C-alpha cells in the first residue's frame, strides 16, 4: 500500500493539471452544466484520445506484476503524462467564486475514494480478505483519471444542488 501512495504523488500532480483544464472548460461554459457537457462531448477526440489511453498498459501490469513494479511504472507513466499536459496547456486559469465550491466538492470526492481504499486495505490487513486486491486501486485510479471531465460535471451538479439549498435557506 505504501508504494501505491508514493505513486499517487505524480498521479495527483497530473490530476490537478487535468482538473485545471476541466475547470477552464467549465468557466468557458459560464458555469452552465448542459453547455459544459456539450463542450466535453464536442471536444471528445481532443480530451479523450490522449496518451492517457496508454494507461491500459498500467492496468495489465497491475494485474500481472507485484505492487513495487506496478508502483514504479505508475510513477513514471504519470510523471510523463504530467509533463506532456504541462507543455500542452496554454490557457490561463482564473479562480472564480463559483469554482471554489466546485473544487472543494472535487477534492472531497477524491478524499472519499482514498478513505474507501484505506478501509479496503485495512480489511485486507486484518485477514478479512484472503487474497491480495491492491491491483484494484490502480485500476480505479486510472479510470477516475480518465473520466475526470465527467466527474467535474457530476461535482458541478452537486454544487448546483448545494447552492440551491443554501440559497433557499437564506431567502427564508
MONORTA-V949421 format. One record per residue. RES is the residue in one small letter. PHI is phi as a letter, one per 20 degrees, with the letter a starting at -180 (* if undefined). OMEGA is omega in radians with two decimals (NA if undefined). D_FIRST is the distance of its C-alpha to the first C-alpha in whole Angstrom. Layout:
res: (RES:RES)
phi: (PHI:PHI)
omega: (OMEGA:OMEGA)
d_first: (D_FIRST:D_FIRST)
//
This chain:
res: (x:x:x:x:x:x:x:x:x:x:x:x:x:x:x:x:x:x:x:x:x:x:x:x:x:x:x:x:x:x:x:x:x:x:x:x:x:x:x:x:x:x:x:x:x:x:x:x:x:x:x:x:x:x:x:x:x:x:x:x:x:x:x:x:x:x:x:x:x:x:x:x:x:x:x:x:x:x:x:x:x:x:x:x:x:x:x:x:x:x:x:x:x:x:x:x:x:x:x:x:x:x:x:x:x:x:x:x:x:x:x:x:x:x:x:x:x:x:x:x:x:x:x:x:x:x:x:x:x:x:x:x:x:x:x:x:x:x:x:x:x:x:x:x:x:x:x:x:x:x:x:x:x:x:x:x:x:x:x:x:x:x:x:x:x:x:x:x:x:x:x:x)
phi: (*:f:f:f:f:f:f:f:f:f:f:f:f:f:f:f:f:f:f:g:f:f:f:f:f:f:f:f:e:l:m:e:f:f:f:f:f:f:f:f:f:f:e:g:f:f:e:d:e:c:f:f:f:f:f:g:f:f:f:f:f:f:f:d:d:e:f:f:f:f:f:f:f:f:f:f:f:f:f:f:f:f:f:f:f:f:f:f:f:c:f:e:d:d:f:d:f:f:f:f:f:f:f:f:f:f:f:f:f:f:f:f:f:f:f:f:g:f:f:f:f:f:f:f:f:e:m:f:d:e:c:f:c:f:f:f:f:f:f:f:f:f:f:f:f:f:e:g:f:f:f:f:f:f:f:f:f:f:f:f:f:f:f:f:f:f:f:f:f:f:f:f)
omega: (-3.13:3.11:3.10:-3.11:3.03:3.14:3.11:-3.14:3.13:3.12:-3.14:3.04:3.09:-3.13:3.12:3.13:3.13:3.09:3.06:3.11:3.10:3.13:3.03:3.08:3.08:3.10:3.10:3.08:-3.13:3.08:3.12:-3.06:-3.14:3.12:3.11:3.13:3.11:3.10:3.12:3.14:-3.14:3.13:-3.04:-3.13:-3.12:-3.06:-2.99:3.06:-3.08:3.06:3.11:3.09:3.11:3.09:3.05:3.08:3.08:3.12:3.12:3.10:-3.13:3.14:-3.01:-3.06:3.10:-3.02:-3.10:-3.14:3.13:3.13:3.13:3.10:3.11:3.13:-3.10:-3.09:-3.10:3.02:3.11:3.09:3.10:-3.14:3.10:-3.12:3.10:3.13:-3.08:-3.04:-3.12:-3.09:3.09:-3.13:3.08:-3.14:3.13:-3.09:3.14:-3.13:-3.08:3.13:3.08:3.13:3.12:3.12:3.11:3.10:3.10:3.08:-3.13:3.04:3.10:3.10:3.12:3.10:3.10:3.06:-3.12:3.11:3.11:3.14:3.11:3.10:3.06:-3.13:-3.13:3.10:3.05:3.06:-3.05:-3.12:-3.07:-3.12:-3.10:3.09:3.13:-3.12:-3.13:-3.13:3.13:3.13:3.13:-3.13:3.12:3.10:-3.13:-3.10:-3.04:3.14:3.08:3.05:3.07:3.10:3.11:3.09:3.05:3.07:3.11:3.13:3.11:3.13:3.12:3.11:3.11:-3.14:-3.14:3.12:3.12:3.12:-3.11:3.12:-3.13:NA)
d_first: (0:4:5:5:6:9:10:11:13:16:15:16:19:20:20:22:25:25:25:28:30:29:31:33:34:34:37:39:39:40:38:39:37:39:40:36:35:38:37:34:36:38:36:34:34:34:31:29:30:28:26:23:24:23:20:21:20:16:16:18:16:13:15:17:14:11:8:9:13:11:9:13:15:13:14:18:18:18:19:22:23:23:25:27:27:28:31:32:32:35:36:36:34:36:34:37:37:36:33:31:31:29:27:26:25:23:21:21:20:17:16:17:15:12:13:13:9:9:12:11:8:10:13:11:10:14:15:16:15:16:14:11:10:7:10:12:9:11:14:14:14:16:19:18:19:22:24:23:27:27:25:27:30:29:28:31:33:31:32:36:36:35:37:40:39:39:42:44:43:45:48:49)
//
